[in-house]
């Protein structure tokens, strides 16, 4: 089932040229990056790194939202380390991604941490976009 937006809150606009060996920039000038293929050793970032940063930042915001709803004070020094893997699917037919999020929530007990992660995973737009499409694994530290 495709999720549809009832109300648009924000639209990001970007322009990319040259694919993985090109460049990308946002319409507001906040991002202007050179791109390079993963593992090439060439200067620049790659789409997998950008996806990891985006998912992590969004997931932190979703945990803060969940904390407010659940009455759990989310620690200021929380962090998310993302590993985004690019690989081939069964039979080498197509490329796919897999994501691992390592979530650090110092000062909370295991039940509170799990509640925040579960709540965030239900509201985070990245989680909603990836659910059922790619592997997403959480480790809670």
Secondary structure as GFF3:
##gff-version 3
##sequence-region A 1 141
A	DSSP	beta_strand	14	17	.	.	.	ID=ss1
A	DSSP	three_ten_helix	19	21	.	.	.	ID=ss2
A	DSSP	beta_strand	23	26	.	.	.	ID=ss3
A	DSSP	beta_strand	32	34	.	.	.	ID=ss4
A	DSSP	alpha_helix	47	70	.	.	.	ID=ss5
A	DSSP	beta_strand	79	88	.	.	.	ID=ss6
A	DSSP	three_ten_helix	90	92	.	.	.	ID=ss7
A	DSSP	beta_strand	95	104	.	.	.	ID=ss8
A	DSSP	alpha_helix	110	123	.	.	.	ID=ss9
A	DSSP	alpha_helix	125	130	.	.	.	ID=ss10
A	DSSP	beta_strand	135	140	.	.	.	ID=ss11
###
